[in-house]
Amino acid sequence: MKNAFRILLLICLSASAHADENPIGFRSATLTDARNERPLDMVVWYPAKTTAPAQLIADDAVFVGTSAVREAPPTGGDHPLLVLSHGFRGNWSNQAWLASALARQGYIVAAVNHPGTTTHDRSPKAAAQLWQRPADISRVIDAVIAQPEQFGAVSKERIAVAGHSLGGWTALEIAGTRFDPERFAQDCAVHQKLASCSVYKTINVADTPDSKSRISADLSDKRVSAIVSLDLGLSRGMTDASLAALAVPTLVIGAGVPSEDLPAQLESANLATRLPSATSQYVEISDASHFSFMSLCKPSAVALLEEDSPGDGIICADGGARSREVIQQQVVALIDGFLSRSAQN
């Protein structure tokens, strides 16, 4: 408990220091569509010009939040844009740690709740429309670019997408990979214990000819110039041809802690072998679990999670002597370095 308290104290002190040196703003909005059939909850972190006090964002009983100044004016100049896609039944707050860290380094970082597959909207109809996830990201890109007075100006040559778990699949799809539901179904008959297979079955994606056509279509957005996958799922349904032809620079980060339902060797590592070596990079973090890419847990989090739903305490588990904070510092450095190098090529 004492060690956990020290870690939290250091985080708070670090966040305070960062807030003074590199203030960041935070705004939220709801994006509507023409028929208002799929409104999107969007949030954006961005470099800000302000001396106002910061507030905690995405802080709750389980997860440690991050600091930002709500509604702050953005700084001038162009900024790279990174859009984040959460995992199955996750939400935008899961990668707030990554968003705030990169915003302090000059990025505009946007995130969205995907209807049907988010904590706050589990509509079976929306979930089954998995092909809408990449479209959600495109809508966010449109919205951020259109409002430089709110978020800052976007460098249109530097638009990246990063996703965790199902969000990693979303990132690859928007970059140009193609999904084959028949291939995936055949693979799941062999690898029945994979979490991606059970999730896919739960959301019942390809149950009609029309939905099979939609999920296997080209879902790319040509504005995306780089992508990052954080311990993704569903990669085994992606076609070899589309992966081999993927021109968008790709960073694949896998969780190396042994896992029966999401082993790196069958998902992230396997994906990496099918990507062009010249434009892709694979990093496996040996002490990272699938949940190491979610926010830092508070000391009482495991007890609260287990009380609410036995077994959910695994969300706070990592796989070694290093803390989640240290693992995430490594992830931030990997992503920032990769995106910087991609911009130079």
N, C-alpha and C positions, 0 to 999 in steps of 0.2 A: 504493500500500500504506500509506504514511504517513497519507494522508487517511482511509482506511478504519479504520486503528487509532485515529485521533483520534475518529471517529464512534462507534466501539464504546466507547471510554473515556468519552465524554460520556454515552452511553446508560447505562453502568454507574453513573456518578456520579449521573445523574438518577434512576435507579431506586432507588439507595440513599437519596437525599434524600426521594423520594416515600414509601419504605417507612417512614421515620421520621415523616413528617407524616400520611400517610393509609395505615396498614397495611391490607393485604387478606389474607384467608384463601383457602385452596384445598382443595377436597375432591374426591375421585373416588368413583364408585360404579357398580355394574352394576344396571340395572333389568331385572327379569324380568317376563314376562307370565304369564297364567294357564296357558298350555300350554308356556311356555318356548321358543317357536318363534322369537322375535326379541328376544333379550337386547340391551340397549343400554348401551354405555359412555358414561357421563355425567360431566362435570366441571363444577365450579362455583367461580367467583371471587366474593368478597363482602366488604363492609366488615367489618373485624375489630377487636376490642378486644384488643390484644396488644403486648407489648414483645419477643417472641421474635424471633430472627434469621430473616430471610427466606431462602428457597432459590430456585434457578433452576427455573422450570417450562418445559417444552417447549423445552429447550435441547439441540441435537444438533450433529453435525458440519457441517450445512448451515445451520441457522437459529439466530438469536439468541433466547434465551429471555427470559422476564420473571420478576420476583421476586414471591414471595408466601410466606405462612407456612402450611405444611400443618397442617390440623386445628385452626386457630385458632378461638376462640369468636367468634361474630358480634356486631356492635354492636346496640344496641337500636333501636326505632323501625321504621316501615315503609319499604321500599325499592322503587323500580321494578325490574321484572324484564325482562331482555333475554335471549332465547334465540337462539343462533347456529347456523346450518346451513351446513356446508361444501360445497364443490363436488364434482364428479365425481372419484372416486378421491382426494379429499382426506381430512382428518381434523380433529378438534377443535383441534389445535395450530396450524393454519394462521392462525387469527385470535386467537391468544393475546394479541397486541399490542393488539388492540381490546378484548378482554375485560378485561385488567388495567387499561387506561387508564380505562375506564368504571367499573370497580369502585372505583377510587380517587376517582371523582366521586360515589359513593354508590349505584351500581347493583349489584344481584345479577345476575351474568352466567353463564348456563349454556350448555354446548355438548355436542353429542352426535356420536358416530360412527354414520352411517346404514349399516346392514348392506347389503352388496352393492355400494355405491357409495363405500366408504371404502378408504383405503390398506390397512387391516388386515383387510378382509373383501370379497373380490371375487366372492362367490358369484353365478353367473349367475341362479339362481332368485330370490335376494333382490333383486338389482339390477332385475330385470324388474318387481318389485312397486313401481314408482315411487310409487304412491299411498300407500304406507306412510310416506313421508318426512314429510308433514304430521302423520300420526298419531304418529310418533316425537316430534315437537315437543310435541304435546299431552301425551304421557306425561311428558316432562321438566317441563312446567308443573305437572302433577299432583304430581310427586315433590318439586319445590322448595317448592311451597305447603304440602305436608304435613309439612315438616320445618323449621320456623322455628328450632328449637334448633340445627340444623346450619348453616343458611345465612342466617338472619335472616328476619324477617317480610316478606312480599310485599305491596305496595300493589296490590290486585286490580284497581284501576281503571287501572293503568299496567303492562300486560304487552305487550311488543313482541317482534317477531321480525325478525332480520336475517340475510341469507344472501348468500353469494358464489357467482356462477356458477349451477350447478344449485341451490344453496342459495337464490338469489334467486327462482327458480321456486317453491321450497318455501314461501318466505315469502308470495308472492302467492297461492298455493293455499290456505294456511291462513287468509288474510284473506278469501277468498271468490271468487276468480277461478275460471273454469272452463276446462278444457283440452279441445280438440277434436282427437282424433288424425287425423281425416280432413282437417281444415283444415291441420294440420301436415304431413301427408304430401304434400298438394298443393303447399304452399309449398316443401318441400324438393326437389321435382322441379324447381323454378325456381332455388332457391338451394342448389345441391348442395355448395358449398364451405363452408357454415356448419358450425362445429364442433358446434353443437347438433344438427344433422341426423345427423352421423356418430356422435355419442354416443348419440342416441336409437336409431339403428339397431343399435349395438353391444349395448345393453342389452335390445333386443327387447321393448319394453313392450307394445304393443297387437297381439299376434299371435293372440288369440282373442276371440270376442264378449264373454266375461266380463271379460277384462282391458281391453277397450275401454270397457266400461261402468264399470269401477272407476276408470280414469284420467280419465274425463270427469265423474265424480260431484262432488257438493258435498263438498269436503274441509275445510271451514272449521271454525274454533274461535272461537266468539263472544266468548271472553275476550280475544282479541288486539285491542289498541286502536291499534296503529301498527306499520308494517313498513318495513324498509329493504332495498333491493336493491343489491348491489354487482356491477356489470357482469354481469348475469344472462344466461342462455341459455334457449332454448325458449319465449321470450315470444311468438313468432310463431304458436304453436299456441293461444294464449289467445283466447277469443271476445271480439269487440268489445262485445257486450252486457254480459258480466260485468265487463269492465274499466270501461265507462262507468258502471256501477251501483255500483262499489266505494266503500263508505262509509268504509272504514278509511284514515286518513291515511297517505300513502305517500311515502317519499323514494327516488328512483331516482338512483343515482350511476353514471355511465358512464365507461369508460376511453377517453380521447380519442386515444391513440396509434393511428395507422392499423393496421388488422388485417384480413387477408383472411378469416380464419375466424370472427372475432367482432367485426365492425365495429359501433361504437356506433350508427351511423345505421340499422342493420337490427334492432338488439336494444333497448338501453336507450333511445335517443332515440325510436325508433319506438313503444316501449311508452308512453313519457311522453305522446305525442300522443293516445293512446287512453284515458288516465286523466282523471278529473274534475279540471279545473284548480283548483277551489276547495279540494281536499283533497290535492293532490299537488304535489311539487316535484321538478324535474329539475336535476341539476348534472353537467356533464361536465368532468372534470379532464383538461386537454389533455396533460399529461406523464405521466399514469398509464397503465400497461399493464394487461392483464388480471391479471397476477401481482403488481401493486403492492399488492393487497389481501391478500397473503400475508406471512408474517413476514420480517423483515430478514435478508438473507443474510450469512453470514460471508465474510471475504476469500477463503478457499479453496473456497468453495461451488461456483463454476462449474466448476472443475477436477474436483472430486469428482463432480459431476453428469454431466459430459461423459464421464468415465471409466466411470461405471456405465451410462449410457444416452446416447449421442451425440444432441445436440439438446435435452436437458433443461436445459442451462444457461440457456435462455430464461426459466426460472422466476425468475432473479435480475435480469432486465432491466427497466428502466423506460424512460421516453421523453424525458428532457430533462436540464437542468442540475441540477434539484433532486434531492436524495437521496430514497430510499424513506421514510426516517424523517420527512422534512418533509412529503411527500405524505400520510403516515398521520396526522400531526398535524392536517392539514387535514380529513381524513376523520373523525377523532374529534370535532373541533369541529362539523362539519356534522351528525353524528348526534346529538350531545348537544344541540345547539341545536334540531334538529328535534323530538326527543322531548320536550324541555322545552316547546316551543310547543304541541305536540299535547296535552300534559297540561292546558294552560290553556284549551283550546277545549272 
